Amino acid sequence: YTSNVAYGVSHAAIERMASDMAADLQPSKVACIALCPMGHVEDRHEGDKDAESGIYIGRCIEALFLDPNQMEMTGSVLGTRLLGRKYGVLDADGMEPPFPRDISQWYKLYPEWKT
């Protein structure tokens, strides 16, 4: 439980949609991956030093697009900051957004992110 019922249900719907779309699109070799920002997004929380920008999220999407192994991730929910670290993505200011103070909470929600 992270915030409230509506928030949890909306995330469950996104995760299910990514999974179902991945199954439907697999024959066409189209990957469907849901991204989960791992903290505030700067355009919503201006001046938050721990926020990631929309540019950072876009760069994560670009890195996924260019990954020749993206089909191995289809149907997954991926954390932006873990993904950014994997691909060496930096935010608009040239820095890597900080990891959440308690990453273990994310691992409880998404145990597959530990790999």
KEDO-375629 format. One record per residue (C-alpha): residue in three letters; residue number from 1; x, y, z. Coordinates in steps of 0.5 Angstrom, whole numbers, plus 500, padded with zeros to 3 digits. Layout:
<pts>
(ALA NUM (X Y Z)),
...
</pts>
This chain:
<pts>
(TYR 1 (500 500 500)),
(THR 2 (503 506 498)),
(SER 3 (498 512 498)),
(ASN 4 (491 511 497)),
(VAL 5 (486 506 494)),
(ALA 6 (485 510 487)),
(TYR 7 (493 511 487)),
(GLY 8 (494 504 488)),
(VAL 9 (488 502 483)),
(SER 10 (491 506 477)),
(HIS 11 (498 503 478)),
(ALA 12 (495 496 478)),
(ALA 13 (491 498 471)),
(ILE 14 (497 501 468)),
(GLU 15 (501 495 470)),
(ARG 16 (496 490 467)),
(MET 17 (495 494 461)),
(ALA 18 (503 494 460)),
(SER 19 (502 486 461)),
(ASP 20 (496 485 456)),
(MET 21 (499 490 451)),
(ALA 22 (505 486 451)),
(ALA 23 (502 479 450)),
(ASP 24 (498 482 444)),
(LEU 25 (504 486 441)),
(GLN 26 (509 480 441)),
(PRO 27 (507 477 434)),
(SER 28 (509 484 431)),
(LYS 29 (515 485 435)),
(VAL 30 (513 491 439)),
(ALA 31 (515 492 446)),
(CYS 32 (510 495 451)),
(ILE 33 (514 497 457)),
(ALA 34 (511 502 463)),
(LEU 35 (515 507 466)),
(CYS 36 (515 509 473)),
(PRO 37 (518 515 476)),
(MET 38 (521 514 482)),
(GLY 39 (520 520 485)),
(HIS 40 (517 527 484)),
(VAL 41 (517 530 477)),
(GLU 42 (520 537 476)),
(ASP 43 (515 540 472)),
(ARG 44 (510 538 478)),
(HIS 45 (514 540 483)),
(GLU 46 (519 546 481)),
(GLY 47 (525 547 485)),
(ASP 48 (525 540 488)),
(LYS 49 (532 538 488)),
(ASP 50 (530 530 489)),
(ALA 51 (526 531 483)),
(GLU 52 (527 528 476)),
(SER 53 (525 532 470)),
(GLY 54 (521 530 464)),
(ILE 55 (527 531 460)),
(TYR 56 (530 525 464)),
(ILE 57 (524 521 463)),
(GLY 58 (524 522 455)),
(ARG 59 (532 520 455)),
(CYS 60 (530 514 459)),
(ILE 61 (525 512 453)),
(GLU 62 (530 514 448)),
(ALA 63 (535 509 451)),
(LEU 64 (530 504 451)),
(PHE 65 (528 505 444)),
(LEU 66 (535 504 442)),
(ASP 67 (536 498 446)),
(PRO 68 (536 492 441)),
(ASN 69 (534 487 447)),
(GLN 70 (528 491 449)),
(MET 71 (523 485 447)),
(GLU 72 (526 482 453)),
(MET 73 (523 487 457)),
(THR 74 (516 487 454)),
(GLY 75 (510 487 459)),
(SER 76 (515 490 465)),
(VAL 77 (514 496 469)),
(LEU 78 (521 499 470)),
(GLY 79 (523 505 475)),
(THR 80 (526 511 471)),
(ARG 81 (532 512 476)),
(LEU 82 (534 504 476)),
(LEU 83 (533 504 468)),
(GLY 84 (537 511 467)),
(ARG 85 (543 508 472)),
(LYS 86 (543 502 467)),
(TYR 87 (543 506 461)),
(GLY 88 (548 512 464)),
(VAL 89 (542 517 463)),
(LEU 90 (543 524 466)),
(ASP 91 (538 529 467)),
(ALA 92 (538 536 464)),
(ASP 93 (543 539 469)),
(GLY 94 (548 533 467)),
(MET 95 (547 530 474)),
(GLU 96 (543 523 475)),
(PRO 97 (537 524 480)),
(PRO 98 (538 521 487)),
(PHE 99 (535 515 489)),
(PRO 100 (529 515 493)),
(ARG 101 (532 515 501)),
(ASP 102 (528 508 502)),
(ILE 103 (529 504 496)),
(SER 104 (527 498 499)),
(GLN 105 (520 500 499)),
(TRP 106 (520 500 491)),
(TYR 107 (523 493 492)),
(LYS 108 (517 491 496)),
(LEU 109 (512 493 490)),
(TYR 110 (517 491 484)),
(PRO 111 (521 485 487)),
(GLU 112 (524 484 480)),
(TRP 113 (527 491 480)),
(LYS 114 (533 488 484)),
(THR 115 (536 484 478)),
</pts>
